[in-house]
Amino acid sequence: MASGTPRWVWIFTPLVALSFAGFLLYLTTVPAGDDIDKITDGILKDAKDNLSNKAKQELNAQVQQALKQKLSDSETLNKAVDNYEFFEILENKEVKVEEVPEYKSTPKGMDSEGNKIQYRLKAGAFASMERADRLKAQLTLNGFNTQIENVDVNGKTWYRVFTGPFANRSQMNKAQDQLVALGINSVEIKQTLPKDE
């Protein structure tokens, strides 16, 4: 030993050297960056699978316990509960529902009594026949089936311009959209026809 060097330097220096050598050895065992990603992805996938299996098992156990508490202590019921698998019990089951006449759907274009329904659109109402004819001509030129009906309201004659009839609501809606494109606001009229028509 040198006479001027303190003792702690002789102990501390080899410890630092050994620690550095150990650190270098550790670095040789650490995988590269993309290898770490592969390892962590695999670990995460395994953890998810284990968690989902454990969750299913715990849920089955909880359901079994709840059923055992609710049901009587008869041996047959306990055997049924022990064989119960929550995720498999409803897999291939069919539920039969009885028909209720109040909830039967009606065919398209029919009301609940079996009468035929048709739709018309009122495109306008005018005090003069001339204006009604003008609108009828415009609609006819655009491909609409158009009628004019006159009606007396408080002693005054009004001329109403109708398009239609339409067999169903979707045809009526399409015609209504075409009227809007022409700048004409229309009113929907639903008519019930007797069965013999």
Summary of the structure (lengths in Angstrom):
residues: 197
radius of gyration: 42.6
end to end distance: 125.2
largest distance: 135.0
contacts: 412
relative contact order: 0.09
helix: 50%
strand: 19%
